[in-house]
Amino acid sequence: MQKIFEQDYADTINRVFVVDEPGPGNGCHQYRIEIEADGAEFCTETNFQKGPVKEVGLNGIQNEHLLAMVIHRLQGFQSGPYACEENALALTRMREAMYWLEARTKDRAQRGVEGSNQK
């Protein structure tokens, strides 16, 4: 397990670890998040899809799923008492990221390589 992120502020320690080795395409697929605050600890793991669904079946989430969750969460904050410029800017960039990931998928589908380990 390799630590890839650590943030210590306001008496809270946040760490993200990569659990597995890079797979197809050189990306990792398993991550662990550990949070310590006020003497309590929380941890969770996230598994991303490893290999094309058509070839290996469903075994994890996609990047878009995580982005959709964070976008929804920030939209909620923006519609409530925690609205701020920083959230608005983050939302803009995440929506842009979703656009480009969707454009990539559409391009791959049009070329007939979506769902495969072909470039």
Backbone as a printed PyTorch tensor [residue, N CA C, xyz], in Angstrom:
tensor([[[  0.8590,  -1.1760,   0.0000],
         [  0.0000,   0.0000,   0.0000],
         [  0.8990,   1.2320,   0.0000]],

        [[  0.6330,   2.1530,  -0.9150],
         [  1.4480,   3.3640,  -1.0480],
         [  0.5890,   4.6020,  -0.7630]],

        [[  1.0640,   5.4600,   0.1470],
         [  0.3510,   6.7030,   0.4480],
         [  0.5370,   7.6670,  -0.7250]],

        [[ -0.5800,   8.1920,  -1.2470],
         [ -0.5000,   9.1300,  -2.3660],
         [ -1.0030,  10.5210,  -1.9960]],

        [[ -1.5810,  10.6510,  -0.7900],
         [ -2.1050,  11.9480,  -0.3650],
         [ -2.1840,  11.9600,   1.1490]],

        [[ -1.7700,  13.0740,   1.7410],
         [ -1.9640,  13.2730,   3.1770],
         [ -2.2080,  14.7470,   3.4200]],

        [[ -3.2250,  15.0090,   4.2150],
         [ -3.5740,  16.3860,   4.5460],
         [ -3.8990,  16.4150,   6.0340]],

        [[ -3.2430,  17.3050,   6.7660],
         [ -3.4220,  17.4220,   8.2030],
         [ -3.8340,  18.8590,   8.4990]],

        [[ -5.0960,  19.0560,   8.8510],
         [ -5.5510,  20.3990,   9.2050],
         [ -6.7580,  20.2930,  10.1400]],

        [[ -6.9210,  21.3060,  10.9440],
         [ -8.0560,  21.4040,  11.8720],
         [ -8.2340,  20.1140,  12.6680]],

        [[ -7.1320,  19.5640,  13.1650],
         [ -7.1660,  18.3470,  13.9780],
         [ -7.7580,  17.1460,  13.2510]],

        [[ -7.6660,  17.1460,  11.9350],
         [ -8.1290,  16.0210,  11.1190],
         [ -7.0020,  15.6010,  10.1950]],

        [[ -6.7380,  14.3100,  10.1670],
         [ -5.7110,  13.7800,   9.2710],
         [ -6.4100,  12.9500,   8.1980]],

        [[ -6.1480,  13.2880,   6.9460],
         [ -6.7290,  12.5920,   5.8060],
         [ -5.6080,  11.9430,   5.0140]],

        [[ -5.7640,  10.6550,   4.7280],
         [ -4.7620,   9.9430,   3.9370],
         [ -5.4600,   9.1270,   2.8670]],

        [[ -4.8330,   9.0670,   1.6920],
         [ -5.3090,   8.2090,   0.6120],
         [ -4.1560,   7.3090,   0.2010]],

        [[ -4.4590,   6.0370,   0.0790],
         [ -3.4660,   5.0370,  -0.3110],
         [ -3.9200,   4.3370,  -1.5870]],

        [[ -2.9610,   3.9760,  -2.4120],
         [ -3.2530,   3.0840,  -3.5320],
         [ -2.9220,   1.6810,  -3.0320]],

        [[ -3.8260,   0.7300,  -3.2380],
         [ -3.6940,  -0.6070,  -2.6770],
         [ -3.0620,  -1.5800,  -3.6740]],

        [[ -3.3970,  -1.4250,  -4.9470],
         [ -2.9230,  -2.3890,  -5.9380],
         [ -1.8310,  -1.8040,  -6.8200]],

        [[ -1.3350,  -2.6220,  -7.7030],
         [ -0.3440,  -2.2040,  -8.6910],
         [ -1.0690,  -1.7640,  -9.9570]],

        [[ -0.4330,  -0.9180, -10.7740],
         [ -1.0660,  -0.5170, -12.0360],
         [ -1.4400,  -1.7330, -12.8840]],

        [[ -2.5760,  -1.6240, -13.5410],
         [ -3.0650,  -2.6980, -14.4020],
         [ -3.1190,  -2.2330, -15.8490]],

        [[ -4.1010,  -2.7240, -16.6030],
         [ -4.2300,  -2.3280, -18.0070],
         [ -4.2700,  -0.8040, -18.1480]],

        [[ -3.4850,  -0.2690, -19.0460],
         [ -3.4430,   1.1750, -19.2550],
         [ -2.5830,   1.9120, -18.2410]],

        [[ -1.9710,   1.1970, -17.3010],
         [ -1.0760,   1.7450, -16.2930],
         [ -1.7900,   2.4710, -15.1520]],

        [[ -3.0980,   2.2910, -15.0090],
         [ -3.8320,   2.9030, -13.9130],
         [ -4.0620,   1.9170, -12.7830]],

        [[ -4.1380,   2.4230, -11.5650],
         [ -4.4460,   1.5840, -10.4090],
         [ -5.9660,   1.5040, -10.2480]],

        [[ -6.4200,   0.5460,  -9.4510],
         [ -7.8500,   0.2740,  -9.3670],
         [ -8.4020,   0.1970,  -7.9470]],

        [[ -7.5470,   0.1020,  -6.9490],
         [ -8.0140,   0.0000,  -5.5680],
         [ -7.3760,   1.1010,  -4.7190]],

        [[ -8.2130,   1.8190,  -3.9930],
         [ -7.7540,   2.9100,  -3.1440],
         [ -8.3750,   2.7740,  -1.7610]],

        [[ -7.6450,   3.2280,  -0.7620],
         [ -8.1110,   3.2120,   0.6270],
         [ -8.0150,   4.6380,   1.1640]],

        [[ -9.0450,   5.0680,   1.8490],
         [ -9.0800,   6.3930,   2.4630],
         [ -9.1570,   6.2000,   3.9690]],

        [[ -8.2710,   6.8790,   4.7040],
         [ -8.2630,   6.8310,   6.1600],
         [ -8.3760,   8.2520,   6.6950]],

        [[ -9.2820,   8.4330,   7.6460],
         [ -9.5060,   9.7460,   8.2540],
         [ -9.4440,   9.5910,   9.7680]],

        [[ -8.6890,  10.4650,  10.4250],
         [ -8.6090,  10.4810,  11.8860],
         [ -9.0300,  11.8560,  12.3690]],

        [[ -9.9560,  11.8840,  13.3290],
         [-10.4180,  13.1520,  13.9030],
         [-10.9680,  12.9190,  15.2940]],

        [[-10.5720,  13.7420,  16.2310],
         [-11.0890,  13.6900,  17.6040],
         [-11.0070,  12.2880,  18.1980]],

        [[ -9.9240,  11.5790,  17.9590],
         [ -9.7350,  10.2480,  18.5190],
         [-10.5000,   9.1440,  17.8120]],

        [[-11.2670,   9.5050,  16.7860],
         [-12.0210,   8.5050,  16.0210],
         [-11.3350,   8.2690,  14.6800]],

        [[-11.5890,   7.1010,  14.1110],
         [-11.0330,   6.7680,  12.8030],
         [-12.1350,   6.2560,  11.8910]],

        [[-12.0100,   6.5800,  10.6190],
         [-12.9260,   6.0780,   9.5990],
         [-12.0810,   5.6550,   8.4110]],

        [[-12.4290,   4.5350,   7.8090],
         [-11.7240,   4.1600,   6.5870],
         [-12.6950,   3.4850,   5.6360]],

        [[-12.4220,   3.6410,   4.3550],
         [-13.2410,   3.0390,   3.3150],
         [-12.3430,   2.7220,   2.1290]],

        [[-12.7790,   1.7980,   1.3080],
         [-12.0320,   1.4600,   0.1050],
         [-12.9160,   1.6460,  -1.1110]],

        [[-12.2900,   1.9930,  -2.2120],
         [-12.9840,   2.1760,  -3.4840],
         [-12.2810,   1.3420,  -4.5380]],

        [[-13.0640,   0.6130,  -5.2960],
         [-12.5370,  -0.1940,  -6.3900],
         [-13.0450,   0.3550,  -7.7150]],

        [[-12.1100,   0.6560,  -8.5930],
         [-12.4520,   1.0910,  -9.9380],
         [-12.5040,  -0.1140, -10.8650]],

        [[-13.2450,   0.0160, -11.9490],
         [-13.3390,  -1.0490, -12.9420],
         [-11.9390,  -1.4480, -13.3980]],

        [[-11.6690,  -2.7290, -13.3820],
         [-10.3760,  -3.2390, -13.8270],
         [-10.6210,  -4.1230, -15.0450]],

        [[-10.2620,  -3.6040, -16.1910],
         [-10.4840,  -4.3170, -17.4420],
         [-11.8100,  -3.9300, -18.0740]],

        [[-11.9420,  -4.1570, -19.3600],
         [-13.1840,  -3.8090, -20.0650],
         [-14.3750,  -4.6330, -19.5530]],

        [[-15.4970,  -3.9700, -19.3140],
         [-16.6930,  -4.6410, -18.8060],
         [-17.0930,  -5.8020, -19.7220]],

        [[-17.0220,  -5.5850, -21.0390],
         [-17.4250,  -6.6270, -21.9880],
         [-16.5400,  -7.8640, -21.8910]],

        [[-15.3180,  -7.6980, -21.4100],
         [-14.3880,  -8.8200, -21.3310],
         [-14.3300,  -9.4400, -19.9380]],

        [[-14.4000,  -8.6280, -18.8820],
         [-14.2090,  -9.1440, -17.5160],
         [-15.4390,  -8.9970, -16.6260]],

        [[-16.4850,  -8.3390, -17.0990],
         [-17.6720,  -8.0860, -16.2860],
         [-17.4740,  -6.8750, -15.3850]],

        [[-18.5230,  -6.5190, -14.6760],
         [-18.4650,  -5.3710, -13.7640],
         [-17.6990,  -5.7440, -12.5050]],

        [[-16.7380,  -4.9120, -12.1300],
         [-16.0060,  -5.1740, -10.8960],
         [-15.6170,  -3.8950, -10.1630]],

        [[-16.1260,  -2.7480, -10.6060],
         [-15.7970,  -1.5000,  -9.9220],
         [-16.5040,  -0.3170, -10.5490]],

        [[-16.2140,   0.8460,  -9.9930],
         [-16.8260,   2.0870, -10.4690],
         [-15.9590,   2.7310, -11.5470]],

        [[-16.5250,   3.7200, -12.2150],
         [-15.8150,   4.5010, -13.2200],
         [-15.4720,   5.8670, -12.6240]],

        [[-14.5300,   6.5670, -13.2550],
         [-14.1720,   7.9280, -12.8220],
         [-15.4010,   8.8300, -12.7740]],

        [[-16.2740,   8.6760, -13.7600],
         [-17.4650,   9.5250, -13.8520],
         [-18.3780,   9.3580, -12.6350]],

        [[-18.4280,   8.1650, -12.0600],
         [-19.2800,   7.9510, -10.8880],
         [-18.8150,   8.7940,  -9.7090]],

        [[-17.5120,   8.8180,  -9.4700],
         [-16.9790,   9.6330,  -8.3760],
         [-17.2070,  11.1180,  -8.6390]],

        [[-16.9430,  11.5460,  -9.8600],
         [-17.1700,  12.9540, -10.1980],
         [-18.6390,  13.3250, -10.0160]],

        [[-19.5550,  12.4570, -10.4290],
         [-20.9900,  12.7380, -10.2890],
         [-21.3620,  12.9270,  -8.8190]],

        [[-20.7920,  12.1130,  -7.9310],
         [-21.0840,  12.2600,  -6.5000],
         [-20.5880,  13.5930,  -5.9610]],

        [[-19.3610,  13.9650,  -6.3040],
         [-18.7990,  15.2120,  -5.7830],
         [-19.5280,  16.4160,  -6.3790]],

        [[-19.8730,  16.3500,  -7.6560],
         [-20.6460,  17.4330,  -8.2780],
         [-21.9750,  17.5970,  -7.5510]],

        [[-22.6840,  16.5030,  -7.3210],
         [-23.9810,  16.5730,  -6.6340],
         [-23.8340,  17.1650,  -5.2360]],

        [[-22.8140,  16.7340,  -4.5280],
         [-22.5730,  17.2310,  -3.1600],
         [-22.3070,  18.7300,  -3.1590]],

        [[-21.4370,  19.1930,  -4.0590],
         [-21.1330,  20.6260,  -4.1090],
         [-22.3320,  21.4420,  -4.5800]],

        [[-23.1360,  20.8860,  -5.4850],
         [-24.3640,  21.5830,  -5.8920],
         [-25.2780,  21.7850,  -4.6940]],

        [[-25.3380,  20.7850,  -3.8220],
         [-26.1330,  20.9290,  -2.6020],
         [-25.6040,  22.0500,  -1.7280]],

        [[-24.2810,  22.0750,  -1.5380],
         [-23.6980,  23.1590,  -0.7360],
         [-23.9600,  24.5200,  -1.3860]],

        [[-23.8720,  24.5690,  -2.7040],
         [-24.0810,  25.8440,  -3.4010],
         [-25.5300,  26.3190,  -3.3050]],

        [[-26.4610,  25.3970,  -3.0450],
         [-27.8660,  25.8070,  -2.9130],
         [-28.2350,  26.0660,  -1.4480]],

        [[-27.2510,  25.9970,  -0.5650],
         [-27.5140,  26.2070,   0.8550],
         [-26.6070,  27.2740,   1.4350]],

        [[-26.4280,  27.2440,   2.7400],
         [-25.6720,  28.3010,   3.4200],
         [-24.1590,  28.2520,   3.1990]],

        [[-23.6360,  27.2310,   2.5040],
         [-22.1870,  27.1200,   2.3030],
         [-21.7450,  27.4780,   0.8940]],

        [[-22.5880,  28.1720,   0.1570],
         [-22.2210,  28.5910,  -1.1930],
         [-21.0080,  29.5190,  -1.1280]],

        [[-20.0630,  29.3060,  -2.0690],
         [-18.8850,  30.1600,  -2.1060],
         [-18.2560,  30.0950,  -3.4980]],

        [[-17.3890,  31.0400,  -3.7630],
         [-16.7320,  31.1120,  -5.0630],
         [-15.8660,  29.8840,  -5.3300]],

        [[-15.1940,  29.3950,  -4.2970],
         [-14.3180,  28.2230,  -4.4840],
         [-15.1110,  26.9940,  -4.9290]],

        [[-16.2840,  26.7640,  -4.3140],
         [-17.1290,  25.6440,  -4.7420],
         [-17.5960,  25.8340,  -6.1740]],

        [[-17.9710,  27.0640,  -6.5230],
         [-18.4310,  27.3420,  -7.8890],
         [-17.3310,  27.0490,  -8.9030]],

        [[-16.1060,  27.4630,  -8.5880],
         [-14.9880,  27.1960,  -9.5000],
         [-14.6950,  25.7020,  -9.5930]],

        [[-14.7360,  24.9970,  -8.4580],
         [-14.5120,  23.5450,  -8.4670],
         [-15.5890,  22.8530,  -9.2990]],

        [[-16.8430,  23.2760,  -9.1480],
         [-17.9410,  22.6970,  -9.9390],
         [-17.7080,  22.8930, -11.4340]],

        [[-17.2790,  24.0740, -11.8100],
         [-17.0140,  24.3540, -13.2280],
         [-15.9750,  23.3910, -13.7780]],

        [[-14.9040,  23.1850, -13.0510],
         [-13.8280,  22.3040, -13.5220],
         [-14.2570,  20.8430, -13.5420]],

        [[-15.0460,  20.4370, -12.5440],
         [-15.5110,  19.0430, -12.5290],
         [-16.4960,  18.7740, -13.6650]],

        [[-17.3540,  19.7420, -13.9490],
         [-18.2730,  19.5850, -15.0920],
         [-17.4790,  19.5170, -16.3900]],

        [[-16.4220,  20.2990, -16.4770],
         [-15.5560,  20.2460, -17.6550],
         [-14.8900,  18.8710, -17.7570]],

        [[-14.4360,  18.3410, -16.6410],
         [-13.8280,  17.0050, -16.6330],
         [-14.8450,  15.9610, -17.1060]],

        [[-16.0800,  16.0530, -16.6320],
         [-17.1220,  15.1220, -17.0700],
         [-17.3460,  15.2370, -18.5840]],

        [[-17.3610,  16.4600, -19.0900],
         [-17.5430,  16.6750, -20.5290],
         [-16.4570,  15.9370, -21.3190]],

        [[-15.1900,  16.0970, -20.8990],
         [-14.0880,  15.4980, -21.6520],
         [-14.0660,  13.9790, -21.5180]],

        [[-14.4270,  13.4610, -20.3690],
         [-14.5050,  12.0040, -20.2230],
         [-15.6170,  11.4370, -21.1090]],

        [[-16.7490,  12.1580, -21.1880],
         [-17.8460,  11.7260, -22.0620],
         [-17.4370,  11.8190, -23.5330]],

        [[-16.7170,  12.8840, -23.8840],
         [-16.2480,  13.0330, -25.2690],
         [-15.3110,  11.8860, -25.6340]],

        [[-14.4610,  11.4940, -24.7120],
         [-13.5430,  10.3720, -24.9460],
         [-14.3230,   9.0880, -25.1990]],

        [[-15.3370,   8.8330, -24.3460],
         [-16.1470,   7.6230, -24.4980],
         [-16.8870,   7.6130, -25.8270]],

        [[-17.4700,   8.7530, -26.2140],
         [-18.1810,   8.8400, -27.4960],
         [-17.2370,   8.5920, -28.6650]],

        [[-16.0400,   9.1550, -28.5910],
         [-15.0510,   8.9520, -29.6470],
         [-14.6660,   7.4780, -29.7470]],

        [[-14.4330,   6.8460, -28.6040],
         [-14.0560,   5.4270, -28.6040],
         [-15.1980,   4.5680, -29.1540]],

        [[-16.4370,   4.8960, -28.7960],
         [-17.5940,   4.1440, -29.3100],
         [-17.7060,   4.3010, -30.8210]],

        [[-17.5280,   5.5330, -31.2910],
         [-17.6150,   5.8030, -32.7370],
         [-16.5400,   5.0370, -33.5080]],

        [[-15.3650,   4.8680, -32.9040],
         [-14.2690,   4.1470, -33.5620],
         [-14.3560,   2.6340, -33.3450]],

        [[-15.3330,   2.1860, -32.5440],
         [-15.5230,   0.7620, -32.3190],
         [-14.5330,   0.1340, -31.3520]],

        [[-13.8890,   0.9370, -30.4950],
         [-12.9250,   0.3870, -29.5390],
         [-13.3740,   0.5400, -28.0820]],

        [[-14.5520,   1.1360, -27.8550],
         [-15.0490,   1.2750, -26.4910],
         [-15.2990,  -0.1190, -25.9150]],

        [[-14.9160,  -0.3100, -24.6540],
         [-15.0940,  -1.6000, -24.0170],
         [-13.9890,  -2.5930, -24.3220]],

        [[-12.8760,  -2.0670, -24.8460],
         [-11.7360,  -2.9410, -25.1450],
         [-10.4540,  -2.2760, -24.6490]],

        [[ -9.3820,  -3.0180, -24.6600],
         [ -8.0770,  -2.4710, -24.2860],
         [ -7.3370,  -1.9460, -25.4990]],

        [[ -8.0590,  -1.4670, -26.4890],
         [ -7.4450,  -0.8600, -27.6710],
         [ -7.4300,   0.6530, -27.5210]],

        [[ -6.4460,   1.2690, -28.1460],
         [ -6.3150,   2.7280, -28.0610],
         [ -7.2480,   3.3960, -28.9940]]])
